[in-house]
Amino acid sequence: MRLDMSEMEATSTQSLVEGPNSGQPRKRPRPVISCLRCREKKLKCDRVTPCENCTKAGCPADCVYNQGSNLVNNVKRVRLSSATIDQQSAPRDESGGGAGIGIIEDLQQRVIRLEERLALGSRVVNPDLAEDVSVPQISSDLRPYEVVSESDTPRPFLGTLVVKGTRTRYHGQNNRITLLNQFPKAKEFIAQCNENSTIVDLAREVRFLQGKLPGHLDSPASTVDGRSSPELVQLRASLPAKTICDLLLRTYTRNFEKIFRIIHVPSFLREYAQFWAEPEQDFYQSSSAFIPQLTAICTISLALDGQRTKVNDSALWEYLSGPAITLIQLWLQNLTRKQRTELATLQVETLLLLSRRLRLVPAEELWKATGALIRSAMVTGLHLNLAKCTELSVFQTQVRRRLWITIVEMDLEASIASGMPVMTSAHDVGPPPANLDDSDFDESTPQLPPEKGPSDLTDSLYQISLATSLADRLRAMSVVRVAREQIDLSELAQQGSRIVEHLQQIPRVLKPGNASTNNNDPAMLLNCVLLSVYTRRPLLCLYRPLVLGDPRDDPIFPEICRICLESSLANLSYQDNFNPSVADLEVCNLGAYWDLFQTFCYNDILWDALSVCGYIRLSSQRNIFESQKSGRALGSSMHSKASLIRIVESTLDSLTARIGEAGSNLKDILLLAVVLQSVRARGSTQVQGERMSQGASKALSACRQHLLPAVAEDSLALSLTDFAQMQLQTTQPMFASDGQGSFTSSAQLNLPEDFLAQSSALAMEFSNFQGDPFIFENNSFTWDV
C-alpha cells in the first residue's frame, strides 16, 4: 500500500496536534492532485493532463488523476473503510464495552489493526518489487487452493520474459533488453536496423575484427554442443536395457513423482516409447535432455530397487550409483547458454539434486546446490506468475508451476537440514498448480479442465497440499533465528498457529494411518508421512529452541511446549509404519522403504527425540508430571514422564540398530543417550554423571553388538567361534580413551579374550586407528538453528 509522503505527513501531524476532544474540528487530508503514475513512481508531477513524466515515458494514456483521498482508497484496498476506522477510534459507550481512549493509544491501535490486515493479506507487500507482476499469494486465512488477486490484469514484469518455443529466459530490470523497453523509439529503430545495409555491414566488420583479437571471449556460453557431447554419448551407451529401465521408471513414477513433481508422466512415457521404438536412430540427437532425464530417474529408483539390481547386475548397480551421476553433471556443465534455459534441462538438474539427496550428500553441499538450482529456475522465469502469458501453452505453464514449487520446497528442506537461511521468500511462491491428474492435460490442451476437489486423490494432490502451507512455512523460517531471543512470544505463536491450521487442513485421504487408502500401499504411505513431516519441520524449528532453552513465564509458553511435543511425537511415531521389527510384514519390500524413510527423516528422528528430552527437562523443573491430575500440566500434555522416556529409548534402540547403515552417525547416538540420562536423572552431580556414563556405555555396547556380525561376515580374520566369544563379552568397552583425543594401545584395552590374538590384521588396523567420536565440531547439531 503506497501513500503520498506529503499527505502522510500532513495527516499524521494534524492528528497529533488536534485530538478528538479539541475544540477545533479535525481537518481532513488535503486532496491528492498528482497523477496515479507519478504517485506510484514517487515523481514530482506538473499536474497537467497528460503530465510531463507520463509523456516522456511514452504512456500518456496512463496519466490518470484519482478523485478523492488517497488514504481512503488505500484503506479500502485492505478492506478497512474510513468509516470503520473512525468508528473504531471513537470513544465507546457502555454498550460498546469500554470507555474512550487517548489519541496516541487510538493511533497505535489503528496501526496494529492495519498491520494485522496486511500480514494476513494475500500478498507480501514489498516496495522494492512494486513493479513486479501481481502474483496471487497463498493466504493463511483462505481455504486450500483458494487464491486472490488485487487486480484482474497483472501489472507488467519488472524485467522481460523472452519466450522462444519451450525455451524461456527472464531478463532482470538492468538487462539491456529490459532497459531498451523503456525507450520505445530506440527499440523500434534497432528492430529495423537489419534493413539498413550500411549499419549491417559495419556491424559485421566490427564483429569480425573482434574475433581476431587474441583471447577474445565472444560469449560466456559454452562452445560444446550438448547434442554431440562425449558425456551424452557415454550416457547413451551405458543406458540399462529396456526391461530394467521399465522397472526403474515404474518405481520412480509410483513412489517419487508425488510430493516432488518434476516431469509430466504421460508426456515422458510417450517420449520413452518413441525412443525404444527406434533406439538405433540416435533419438538423443534431437532431444538431448531425454537420456540424462532417464538416467537420473534410474539413479533415483535405485534407492528402492538397488538391492535387486545389485544382485542381478552388480556392474550396472555400480554405474548408476556413481559414474552415471558424474556424467550427468559434466553434461550439464558443458551445455550452451541457450540450452541451459530449456525446461527439460532444468528438469534434469532437479532430478539430479533429488538423486544426490538420496545418496546422503552432506547437507551443506545440498544447500549450495539448491541455491544454484533456484537461480537457474529464476533465469528461466519460473518464479513469475504466467497466468496471463499467451506465449506459453497452459501445459507449459502448469509444468513450470509444478517444477517451481518443487524447487522451492527442496531449497526449504535443504536449508532446514543445514541450519542455513532459505534462498527464497514467501513473495516468490505464487499460486499452487491446478489439482488435476496428468492425464487431464497435455501439449494439445487449449484450456485446463475444471479442477478437482481436495477430497479427490489426484496426481498433484500431494504437492498441492504441501504447497498451500509453503508461504507460511517460509515466513516461519524467516524468524527462526531470533526465536530464542524473542521476548514476546505472541509473534512466534501466531506464525506457528498458521502451520498448525495447515496441518489440520491436509485432506483426510493424505493423512498417515488412513486405513482406507494407504495402509497397504507403502508408496502412498511414505508420501503421506513425508507430507506431514515436511509441513511440521518449520513449526518445530520455530518452537524447538524455546523448548530446549530456559523456561519462560509467558502464558503462551506452555502451549508452545505442548505443540512442539505433539508434533515431535507424531514424527517419531511414523517409524513404526516402516520398521520391519514392528510394521506389517505383509507389506512388500518393507526393508527398502524403511531405508528410504531413514534417508528422508533421519535428522527429524534425532531432532524430535531431543525435543522430547527438552520437554522432560522442563516438566521435571516445574514438577509438571506430579501436577497433571490437578490440571496444571505443561501445555495440558497427558503424557507421563515414563512414557516419554520409553519413546526416546525406543528411538535410541532404532538408531543403534542401524549403526552399520549408510548415514548413521555414532555422535548422534552418543548425544541422544547422554541427553536422555541427563534429563531423567535427579540428585547430586555425581549421581547424574554416573547415569550419563551408564547411558553412554550401554548405547556404545549396543552399537558394537550390531556391528560385529557385519565385521564377521566381511573379515577373513574372524571365525564363527571368535564371533560367538565376542557376543558373550559385550559388556565392556572395546576401546578406551586417554582423555587427550587418542586411543590407548591394544595391550591396555579391556577386550574379549583372544580377540586380537586371533585377528592380527584387525589388531594392526585398530592400533593405528586415530578417530575420536567425541569431537563435535563438524556442525552435527543443526537442530539449533
N, C-alpha and C positions, 0 to 999 in steps of 0.2 A: 504494500500500500504506500503510495507516494503522496506527500503533502508539500504544497508550496512553502518554501522556507520562510518567506516574509509573512505568509498567512499564519504559519505555526507560531512564529514569534509574536505576532500581534494578538493571536488568540490566547496563548498562554500568559502573556503579560497582563492582558485585560482581566483574565480570570483571577489572577493572583491579586491584583490591585482592588478589584471590586467583588466582594463576596456576595453570598445570597442575601445577607442581611443589610447590605449597603443601601443608603438612601437613593442613590442614582441607579437607574435601570442598567442592566448588563448590556454592553454593546455586542452586536452580532459581528462575526468575522466579515471583513470587507470583501466585496465580490472579486472574483478572480477574472482578470481581463487578459491574461496571456493565453495563447492558443494551447491546445492539448499537447501538441508535439513539443513545443518549447518547454512546457512544464515537465514533460516526461524526460526530455534531454537536459533539463536544468539550464536552458539558454535564455538570454535576455531577449524578450520579444518586443518588436516595434509596434505591435498592436494594430496592424493593418491586415486586410484580407486580400490575397494571401500575404503572410509576413515575409520578411527578407530571408529568414532561416529556411523556411519551407521552400521558397523559390530557389535558393541555392542548392538545396538537396534534391531538387527535381520532383518534388511531391507536393505541388500546390493544392491538390485535392484533399490532402490530409490536414490542411490548415483549418481546423475547426475550433470554435470557441464554445466553452461549456457555459450554459446558463444556470447559474446557481452556485451554491457554496461547494468548494472542493472538499471541505471537511465533511459535509453531509453526504456527498456522493461516495466518498471513500468509506465512510462508516456504513453505508448501505451495502457495500461490497462484502463486508463481514457480517451482514445480517443484523446490524445494530442501527436502528434509526435514531435520529436526533431526538425524537420524542421519547423513545425508550430510555436513552441516556439521561435526558433531563428529568424524566420521571424517577429513575433510579437514584439520581443525585439529589433530588428534592428531599426536604425534611419529611420523615414518615410520621403519620399519626398513629394512634393506638391500634387502629385496625391493621396498619402495616406491620406492626410488631416491633417498633423501635422509635427512638427519638431522633431528632435531626443531628447531623454531623457537620464538622467544620469543613471549610473549603479545601484545606490541604488533604484531609482524610478522604474527602469526596474525589479529588483528583487522583489520589493514589488508588482508590478502589476502581475508578473508571479505567485507569491504565492497566490494572491487574486483569479486569474483565476483558479488555481489548486484547491483551497478550494471550490470555487463555483461548479466546476465539481464534486468534491467528495460529496458535500452536496446534489447535485441533482441526485446522482447515485442511483443504485438500491439496494445498501447495506449500512448499517451503519457500518463503519469500527471501530472495537473495538479491540485493540491489545490484551486485556486480553482474548478475546474469539476467537482468530485467529485459534484455533484448532477445533472450533465447526463446525457443518455442514454448508455448503454453502447454507443458506436459501435465496431463492429469495424474495426480499422485494418489496413492492408496491411503485413504483416511482411516484413522483409528476409530472414528465414530460412525463408520459406514459398515454395511453388511459386506461379507465377502463378495468379490467380483464386481462390486459397485464402484464406479469412478465418477468424478465430477470434473468439470472444466469451467474456467472462468468465462470462456468465450467459445462460441461455436466455430469461430475462424481463428486458428492459431496464428500468432504473430510470426514473422519470418525468423529463420535461424540467425544466431549471432554470426555464424560463418556461412559456408557454402557447401552443400552436398552435391557432388558430381556423380551422376548415375550413368553407367555405360553397360547395358545389359544386366548381368548379375553382379558386376563389379561396381563397388561404390567407394568413394573416398570423400572424407569430410575435411574441409579446409577451415582452419580457425579464423578468428577475426583479423589477424595480422598477416594472413597469407595474401599473396599478390592477387589471386583470383577474387577473394572477398573484398579487398581494397578497391579493385577495379570496378566492382559492382556499385561502389559509391559514386562513380563518375560515369554516368550513362553515356555521355557523348564520347568520351575517350574509349569506352568499351565498344561502342558501335564502330568507331574508326578502326580500332585494332582488329575487329572481326572482319573488316573489309580490306585489310592490308594485303591479303593474298591475291587480290585483284590488281594491286599496284605493282607492275613489273620492276620498277626502279627499286622500290623498297625490298621486294623479294630477292632481287639479285644481290643487293648489298648485304642483306641478312645472310644469304648463303655463303658469300665470300668471308664474312666475319666468322661464321661457324667453321668454315674450312680452315682459316688461319688459326683459330683457337685449337683445333685438333692437332695442329703441327707443333704446338708448344710442348716442350719436354715436361713430363709429369703432369700434364693437364688431366684433370678429372672431369670428364664430360657430364657425369651424373652420379649421384650417390647410389644408383641402382646397381645391382649385380649384373655382370655380363654373362652369367651362365644361364642358359635356358633350362628351366625346370623340367621340360618335357623330354630332354635328352641328357639329363644329368646322370653321372655314373651311379649316384645313390639310388635313383629311381630304377635304373636298370637292375641293380642288385636286389632291390626290394621285389621287383617282379620275378626275378629268377629264384628268389628264396621263399616265395609265397607258398604256404601249405597247399596240399591237394584239396580238391573241391569238397570231398567228404568231410575233411577236417574243418575247412572254412565254414561249411554248412553248420556243423555242430557249434563252433565257436561263435558264429554270428547269431544263431538261435539263442545261445546262452546270454549273449550281450543284450539283445532286444528284450528278452524276458526278464532280466534282472537289473540292468543298469539304465536303460532308457526310460526312466520314470521320474525321479526327482530331478535328475540332470538330463534335460532334453537337448541333445546335440544334433542329431540327424532327423530327417523326416523318413521314417522307416519304409513306407511303401515306395517312395522315390528311390531310396538307396537299393531296395530289393530289385527294382526294375533295372537299375544300372548294374547290379550284381548279376542278374540273369543274362543281360546283354553281354557282359564280359565273359562269362563261362560259355556262352553260345558259340563264340568265336575267339577263343583265348589266344590263338596264334596271329590274330590280326593287329597286334600291337595296340590294343584298345587304350592303354595308358598314354599313348602318344596324343590322343585327342582329349583325354580327361586326366590330366597329370595328377590330380589330387585323389583320385579314386584308390589307387594302390596304397598310398600312405594311410588313407582312411581305413581301408580294410585291414591292413597290417596292425594299425593301432587298436582296432576293435578286437583283433585276435589276442593282442597282448593284454588287453583288459580282461577278456574272458578267461585268461589263464589263471586268474585269481580263484575261479571256481572249478575249472576243468584241468588245472595244472597237474594234479596227481595222475589222472588218467592219461594225459598227454605225455607225461614223463615216463610212464610205464610203457606206452605203445611206441613212442618215438622220442628217445632222450635227446637226440640231436636237434629236433625241432623245438623241444622244450627249452634247450639252452639258447637257441637262436631267438625265440620270442621273449625270453627272459632278459636278454641284454643287447646283443648286436642289432636287433630289429629297432629298438628304441633309439639307439645311436644313429642308425641310418636315417630314420625319420627326422631327427634333429638336424643332421647335416643337410638333408634335402631342404628343410625349411630355411636354413641359414643361407643357402645358395640361390634362393628364389629372387627374381627381379622385383623391383618396387611395385610394379603393376600386379604381379602375381600375388603379392602379399595382401592386396586389397580384395582378393576373391573371397567370397563367403566360404567356399569349400576349404580354402587354406586355413581360415580361422577355425573351422570345424576340426581340422587336423591338429592344430595347436591345442584345442580344448581336449580332444581325445587323448593326446599325448600327456597333458597335465594330469588327467584322471588316471592314466596308466602309471605315471610316476608316483602318484599318491598311493596307489595300491602296492607299490614296491618300497614303501616306507622311506621315501626320500626325506631328509631332515626338514623339520617344519620351517626353518628359516629359508631354506632353498625353495620350498614350495611358495612361501610368501613372496619372495622375489619374482618367481615365475608367474604367479597370478597377477602381480603388479604389471609385469610386461604384457601379459595377456589382456588386461584391462585397457592398456594404452593401444594395443593393436586393434581391439574392438572399437575404441573411440575413433581411431584413424579411419575405420570403415563406416563410421556413423551409426553404430548400433545403439548408442545411448540416446539417439534422437527419437522423438515421437513422430512416426511416419504415417499417422492415420490419414493425413491429407496429401501424402505424397503420391502423385499419379504416375511417376516414372517407374515405380516398383509395383509388381503384382501383389495381390492380397496374400498369395502363397509366400512370396519372398518376405513380405512384412511380418507374417506370423513366424516364419522360421527364424528370422533375425531377432524378433522379440523374445522367443524362447531361448535362443542361444545367449542373448544378453543377460537374461535373468539367471541362467546357469553360471555364466562367468562371474557375475556379481556375487552369487551365492558361494562359489568356490573361493573368491577373494575373502569373503567374510569368514569362512571356515578356516582358511589358512592363517588369517590374522589372529583369530582366537587361539589356534594351536601354537602359534609362535609368540603370542603376547605382544604383538606389534599393532600399530594403527591400521585401520581399514583404509583402503585406497579410494573407495567411493563413498558418496554421501546419499542421504535419503532423496535428495533432489534428482539424483541420476537414475532412480529406479524405474519410474514410469509405470504405466498400466500393465497388469498381467496379460499373458496371452489368452486367447479365446479357449473356453472349455469345450474342446472338440476332440474327436478321435482323428488320428492321422488319415484314416480312410475317408474322412468327410471333405477333404480339400486336397488339391494338387495344383500344378502349374496352370492347368486349363480352367481353374475355378474363377469366374469373373467376380463373384461376391461370396463372402463367407456365409454359410448357413446359420440359422439361429443357434446360439449357444445352449448347451445342456445345463441342467441344474446341478447344484453341489451334491445331490444325492446320487447322481449318475456317475458310475465309475468309468471314466474315460482315460485315454492315454495321457492326457495332460493334467488330470485332476491332482496328482501328487505334486507336480510343480506349482500349480496354481494355489493349492492350499498352503504351500510354503511361501510363495511369493506375496500373498496377502499380508504377511507379517514382516516382510523383508525391510520395508522402510522404517518401521518401528524398531526392529532389531538393530538396524544401523544407527538409529538415534540413540538407542540404549548404549551401544558400544562407544559412542562419542563422549559419554560421561563416565565410563567405567574407570578411567584412570584417576578420577577425583572422588570415587565412591567412598573410600575410607576416610578421606579428609572432609567429606561433606558434613557440615554442621546440621543443616536442616535436611531431614530425610524425606520430606514430602515430595521433592522432585524425583528422587530415586524411586519412591513408591509409585509415583504417577507413571514413570517410564515402565516399571515392571508390571503394573496393572494392565497396561495395554497388551503386553505379550501374553499375560495370563488370559486375557479375553480372546486372543487369537488361538490359544491352546483349546479353549472351550468351544471355539467355532470350527475346529477341524471336523470335517464330515465324519459321521459315525462309521461309514464304510472304510475309512482310513485310520481308525483308531486301533492300536495294538490290542489283541485279545478279543476282537470281534469274531466270535466263533463261526458266524455265518459266511465269512468271506476269506479270512486269511490264516486260520489256524492250520489248515492242511496244505498251504501254499507257502513254502519258505521264502520264495522270491518276493511275494506280496508282503509277507510278514516283515521281512527285513526292511523293505522300503517304508512301511508304516512306522516301524521303530525309528528309522533314520529321520523321518518327518518329525516325529515327536522330539527326538534328541536335538536336531538342528534348531528347532523352534525354542527349546529350553536353554540352549547354550548361552546366548547373550543375557538371558534372565539370571542365570547362575553366575555369570561373570560380573553382573551388576551387584548381586547380593552377597556373593561368597566373601569378598574382602571384609564386609561388615561382620559376618558370622565368625570369621577367623580372627577378627580383631577383638578389642575390648568391648565389654557390654555398654550399651547406651541407655540413658534414661528417657530417651524419646519414646512417646507412646506408640509410634509406628514401628519401632524396632522389633518387638515380639512377633508382629505379623510378618515382617520381612524374614525373620528366622524361620517361621513356620513354612512360608512359601519355598524358601531355599531348601529346607529339609524335605518337603514333599516332592519337589522336583528331583532332588538328588536320589531319593529312594525309588522314584519311578524309573530313572535311568538305570539304577543298579538292578532293579527287578527284571529288566529286559534281558539280562544274561541268561535267565532260566529258560528263555524261549529257544536258545541255540546251544547251550552247554550240553554235550552228549551225556553227561552223567545224570542229568535230571530232566532233559527235554524228551519230547515224544520220539521214541525210537522208530516209529513208522515213517517219519519224515525222511525223504530220500536225500542222500548226500549231506547229512546234517553236519558232519565234521568240517566240510568246506565252508558252510555258512557260518559256523562258529568262528573259523579263522577270519572270514570276511568281516563279521561283526567286530571282532577284536581289532582288525585293521582300521575300521572306521571309528570305533568308540573306545579304544584302549585308554586314551587320555581322559575321556569322560569318566571312566570307571575309577581311575585314580583320583581325579578332582572331586568327584561326588563322594567317594569314601572319606576323603579328608574333610569335606563339608560336614558330613555326619559326625566326624570326630570333633569338629569345631562346635557343633550343636551340643554334643555330650559335655564338652568342657563348660560351655555357657550354662547349661542346665545344672551341672554339678555346682558351679559357683553360686547359683541362685537357689539351690535346693529345689529345683523345679519338679523333679520326679516325685519328691515327697509331698509336693503341694498339688499334685494333679487332681486328687479327689476333692479338693476344696475349690477347684475351678480356676486356679491361678497358674496353670501350666504355661510355659513359654510358647506363645503363639497358639495356645489351645491344642498342642500336639498330644495325641493319645498313645504315643509310642513310649514304652518303658526304656530305661537305660539298658537293661539286659537285652531287650530285643534289638536295640540299635547296635550294641556291641556284637551281637550274634551276626547281624547283617554285615558288619565290617569284617569280622573274622571269616565269614563265608567268601567275601570278596578277596581277602588276602589269600585264602586257600586256592581260589581260582587263578590268581596271579602267579603263585608259586608253582602250580601245576603246569603252567605254560612257560616256565623259565627257559626251556630249551627251544622255544619257538622264536621265529624272527620278530623283532620289535619289542621283545620283553627286555626289561631293564632291572638289574639287581638293585640299583639305587632306589627305584620306585618301591620295590618290595620292602627294602630296609626302612625307608622313610615311613611307609604306612604302618609297619609293625611297631616301630618305636613310638610314633604319634598315638597309635591306639592305646598302648600301655600307659603313655603319659597322661591321657585324659581319663582313663578308667581308674588309675591308682590314686589313692589318698594317703595321707600320713606324712611322715618325715621325708626329707630329701633322700635319705639313704634308702628308704623303702621304695620310693619311686624309681630311684636309679636301679635297684635290683630288678624291679618289674620290667623296666625297659630293656635291661640286659637279657633277661629271660625271653622276652618277646623277640628280640633280635636273633638270639641263638636259635630259638625254635623256628623262625622263618628261614634262616640260613640252612639249618639242618634239613628242613623240608625241601628247599631248593636243591640241595645236594642229593637228596634221595630221589628226586625226579630226574636229575641229570645222569646219575650213574648208569641206568640202563642204556641210554644213548651212547655213553662213552664205551660201555662194554661191547656194544654192537660194532662200533666204528674202530675200536683199537684192537690190534692183533696182540697187544701185550697183556691183555686181561683174559682170563679163563672164567668159565662159569663158576668154578669153585671159589676163585678170588672174589667174584662179584657177590656170591652168597655170603661170604665172610664179611664183606663191607656192609651189606644190608643189615647184618646183625649188630653192627657197631656204628650207628649213625647218630649217636647222642653227643659225640664230642666234635668240636670244630675240626675241619680238615686243614685249616690254616691258622696262623697266629700272627698278629701284627706287633711290631716292636714300638708302636706309637709314633714312629717317625716317617710313616708313609711307605715303608718297605716291609717285606716279609722275612721271617727268620729262616734259618737253614733247615733242611729236611731232618737233621738229627734232633732238632729241638721240637719238632711238630708232634702233636699227640694224634697220630693217625692209626687206623686199623692195623692190626698186626700183620706183618709180611706184605703190606700193600706195595711199598716202594721196592721191596726186595724182589717181588715177583714181576715188577713192571719197571725195568730200568729206564726205558725210553720215556715213560711218563714222569719218573723221578727226575730225570735230567731236565725235561721241559719245565717241571714245577719249580725246580731250584732256581731257574733263570727267570721265572715269572716276576714282573715288577708292577703289575696292575694294582691299583688301590681303589676299591669300591667306595671308600669313604670320602673321596674328593667330589664335592658337589658344585663345581664351578663351570659346568657346561650348560647352564641355563635350563636345567631339568625342571625347575619349579615354575613352569609357565602358568600355573594356576593363579599366581599372584600378579595379575595384570593390573 
